[in-house]
Every structure is written in structure tokens, then in C-alpha cells.
Amino acid sequence: MKELKILYLYPDILELYGDFGNIQVLRYRLEQRGIKAIIDSYSIGDIAPDFTKYDLVFAGGGADQEQGILSQDLLKHKDNIKEAIDNGVFFLLICGAYQLFGKYYKGVEGNIIPGLEIFDYYTEAIEDRKKRCIGNIVIEANLNGNLTKIIGFENHGGQTYGVSSPFGNVLFGNGNQFGAHDEGFFLNNVIATYLHGPLLSKNPELADFIIKYCLDRKYDENITLEDLDDNFENLCRNQLLDRFLNVS
């Protein structure tokens, strides 16, 4: 039986807007295909994981306070995380986790939360706490040559700059900054995005893109995933796309 090992980072701290649902979706879509999902979690105080031993690492969103709490702990693992990324381990990072993999996060009061500096982007909050990029969002992403509409929900005051390789083009909503044309960060085996929702429940094609990448890498073969019945999910997607974009 094939299997994938998934590491869920800080589930007790980074879990906004149903981000844990991404883990549930991955487990479901793997098990429906007879693939074993091994899911470990890590948080502050736990025995340090070896990131290179996993196929997928996931981290969700958190507010400024939560990011400040875990930043120093995360920095302890910087070299191991960098090694895992360089070795091709897939990382899916949502909102606060997205920000922490950049250079830094600058809060409203000017406080600096250091990031891992694995990527060159950085995030700064605007002074007006009431002004946020919040609401439904649709982007178009290139998944192995297939242009795919990705639906989510964003809620962030931080504005992310210096992204060299965005996850997708914004069709509806904001993105990395107010009125931005690009959203998130995507480079080979890393997707970092502001899209909550949970992201993968609304976007089964994206979930399968990640699963296939991880299986192909682990088993060194071009695996064809068994089709699942996504009719209900696609009906929901089409209704949302009609509402947001006025097209199916």
C-alpha cells in the first residue's frame, strides 16, 4: 500500500477559518484511493521533527499574537526546513504561515516578527486596524500547465511585498495587497497563500495536484490518480464562480 507522511505544524496555534479542514480533505482523498495517510503534528514543546522525512508539511493561519509566540520556535528549525524544501518536500502554507516563511512581519505598532527568510518577500501591516483585505476571493493559478480557478476566503491586514513568483492572478478580491493583481507565492514545491476556506475543500483539483506531486516524488513515477466523485464540489464551485465572476 502506498502512503504519504504529512506534518501539521502548530495545530493548536495556527488554525483560523477551518484550516484544519485541509488536513481532513487530504486524508479523505488519499484514503478513498487506498493510500494510507500518516499525519503527525508538531507544536511548541514537542520533540523536534525531521522535516526531510515528510512528504508534505502544512501550516495554517494565525493572528499577530500567535505568530509572535511561535516565531522563535519556528526559527530553531530553519536549517532543517530549508533542507526539506531543497529536497522537494511539499509545503502548503496559509496566511500567517505564509508570512512567517518570508523575511519578516511588521505589526501595526512597528514591532517586527522575524521570519525564516527562506523567501525574499515581506509583510507589513497598515496602521488602520479596521482596514483589511477581507472577503471571498478567486484567483487563476497555473497547475502544471492547466489554468485553474481557485476559490477561497481572505482576511488579512498585512500587505505582502516582494513576491517574485505569485500563486495566481486575482480575478475577484484583493490578494497580496489591497487591489493587487497577484496572490500568494508559488515556487516548485511551495504554495503559500492567504486563501482560507478551507482552501482544499473548495478546490479538489488543487488537492489532487498536491497529492500527485507528493506521490510522484516519493515513488519516482508518474502516477495517475483514480477519479473521485467531485460532482457536489463542482456544483458548489460553479455557483460560487457565477456569483463572484458572473461566469461558470
Secondary structure, 3 states (H helix, E strand, C coil): CCEEEEEEECCCCCCCCCCHHHHHHHHHHHHCCCCEEEEEEECCCCCCCCHHHCCEEEECCCCHHHHHHHHHHHHCCHHHHHHHHHCCCEEEEECHHHHHCCCEEECCCCCEEECCCCCCCEEEECCCCCCCEEEEEEEEEEECCEEEEEEEEEEECEEEECCCCCCEEEEECCCCCCCCCEECEEECCEEEECCECCHHHHCHHHHHHHHHHHHHHHHCCCCCCCCCCCHHHHHHHHHHHHHHHCCC
